[in-house]
Amino acid sequence: MPFYLSILNTADSLAQNIDRLFFSEGAQLKMEFDELYNALFTNADTYISVVRLLSENKSGMTREDIVKATGLEGAFLSKILKNLERCDFITRLSQYGSKVRNNIFRLTDFYTLFYYKFIESNNTKDDRWWSNNMGARSVSAWMGLSFELLLSVFHKIRNQDCVLPRTKP
């Protein structure tokens, strides 16, 4: 996190920083997605195929749906889902009254959602894409989803026992 804060230019607006870091030619963070997944996971392409699939299904998918769409199954898929969940890329949601096998897996990582929505699919050469599209419906919808996710993270943190260990003087 300190690295990402250090590359923000405090003289620029947030929109200008986003343009510079993600949309301008040679943008510093344009390739961050691949670097992130490759640094975290062996067989990163397999992990990426799962998060890409989940990015296309905003309400999430069951394990069975993921198996049908990817062909991954068994312990290998379990490992991928467990690792993605441990790294907070995805969230497992229980359906009321359903068995564990019917859990819903939902992509909840802010950066991955941003990447699939705006960076991967952006074929324009507009260095000011974010500034020029802040009022677009797609940006507003993404902001709404991000705000919803942020509230769920806040709720999760708030409901945990956040007791810090006492330190000795």
Buried (B, 14 or more C-beta within 10 A) or exposed (E): EEEEEEEBEEEEEEBBBBBBBBBBEEBEBBEBBEEBBBEEBEEBEBBBBBBBBBBEBEEBBBBEBBBEBBEBEEEEBEBBBEBBBEBEBBBBEEEEEEEEEEBBBBBBBBBBBBBBBBBEEBEEEBBBBBBBBEEEEEBEEBEEBBEEBEEEBEEEEEEEEEEEEEEEE
